[in-house]
Amino acid sequence: MKYVLSKKVKKDLEVCKKVVILRPQFIERFLIMDIKPKKVKNNYETTFVVAGDLTEQEHKEVSEKFLNILKNGEADILNVEQWGLRRLAYPINAKFNGYYTFVEFNAFGELIEKLEREYRYDERVIRFLTVRLDKHAVAYNNKRREQGFGMRQGLEAK
């Protein structure tokens, strides 16, 4: 993990070095007091299922809503796939069909909490799953996109 020292800590450290010669272990303790982790965007993919009794237009509105949440949260949308209406493996809330949408993006971790909260609040979404990708999954998704599986039917990443 990468760390960034605040300007205040750097200034205080310089003053301490000039006034007193400190032992290395004291300098380390001093630095640990005000270390903040650097923000890094991680790779994520999310899949959500919208109730199948909605019209195609309503499904696109729901998808656009969640894509706008990602865009407003400074996420870089890499891939959007509309998998369309599919039969569910088992009934969920007495529904047997659902529209599936798959989104691949880079974002800060705080955005995931907001996105999943919005999934829970929206009654039209019956299931969702958001996963942080490791380097192997990112390589697989890049290869998959190059072979033409991405950007199906409609919504394109911009």
N, C-alpha and C positions, 0 to 999 in steps of 0.2 A: 504494500500500500504506500502511496506517495503522500508526503506531508508538506504543508506550507506553514512557515512561521509568520506570525503577524508582525507588522512593523514595530509595534510596541515591544514585543519580546526581543526582536533584533536589536533595538535601541538599548533596552535594559541590559542585554548581554554584553554589548560593547562597553557600557558604563562599568559593569562589573569587572570586565577584563582589565580596564585601565586602573581601577581603584585597588583591587586585590587580585593576587594571583590565586586562582581557584584550582582545586584538584579536578581532574577530568570527571570523576563521579558526581561532583557537585554541579558541574555544568550540565551533565545529562539530566539530573533531577530538575534543574532549572528549566531546561528545554521541554521536558515532558509536561510541565504545568500548563502550557498554552499551545499545544500542537493540535491543529485541526486537519482532518482528512480532506484531501483534494477531491472535488466532485469529478466523477468519471461517468460517461454514458456507457451503459451496458446494452447488449443485444437481447431483445425479447421477441417472443412471438405469442400472439393471443388468438384464440379461436372462440367465437361465441355463436350460440344458436338462438335464433329469433323464432318465435311461435309461428307455426306453419299456416295458421288461419288468417294471417295478414296478407294483404295484396303485395304484389311485387314492388309497387311504388312505396308502400309503407316500410317494407324491408329495406329499400335503398335509403330512406330517410333515417332509419335507425342506424344503418351502417355509416352514413355521413355524420351523424351526431357523434359517434365514437371516434371517427377519424378526425373530426374537428377538435375533440378533446385532446387527442394526441398532438395535433398541429399546434394548438394553443399552449401546450405544455412543452414546447421546444423539442419535440421528438422528430427524428428523421425517419420518415416512413419509407421502407425499402421495397415492400411488396404487399399487394392486396389481392386476395383471391376470393372470388364469390363462388362457392361450391354449389350454390343453388338449393332447391328444395329436396330434402332427403328424408327417408323414413328413419325414425329413431329406433334404436335397438330395443328400447322398452318405453312404455308411456311415461311422460313427465307431465304432471298437472292435467291429466286426461287429454294430452295432445300426443299424436302419433307421428307428426311430421314437423320439420323445422328447416329454416333457411340457415345454412352454415356460411360464416365469413371467417377468413384467416388473414391476419395482419402480421407482418414482420417489421420491426422497427428498432431504432436505437433511442434510449431515453435515460433520464436520471431515475433512480429508485423511487423518489417521492411521487412521481407521476403514476406509478403502478397502483399505489394506494388509492389515488383519486379515481383512476380508471375503473378499478374493481368496485369502488363505492358506487359509481354511476351505473355499472352493470347491475348491482343489487337493487338500486332504486328504480330502474326501468322494468316495468312489469312485462314488457314484450320480450325481454331476454330470459330464456328459460334455463340456459346453462352457459358457463364460460370457463376458460382455463387460460392463464397467463403463465409463461415459463421463461426463465432466464436461460439463455443459450450459452453453452461453453464453446471453445474454439472448434471442436469437432462438428458440432451442430451447425455452426456458422459456415464452415467449409462445405458441409453437405447441402445447406440451403443455397449457397452461392452456385454450386454445381447444378442443383436442381433448377434454379432460375435460368442458368445458361442453356439448359436443354429444353427450355420452352414451357415449363410447367407453371410459371408464374403469370400474374396479370390476366387471369381468365375473366371473361364476361363482365366487362363494365368498368368498375372503379379502378383507376390506375393511380399509382403513387406519383405524387407531384413534388 
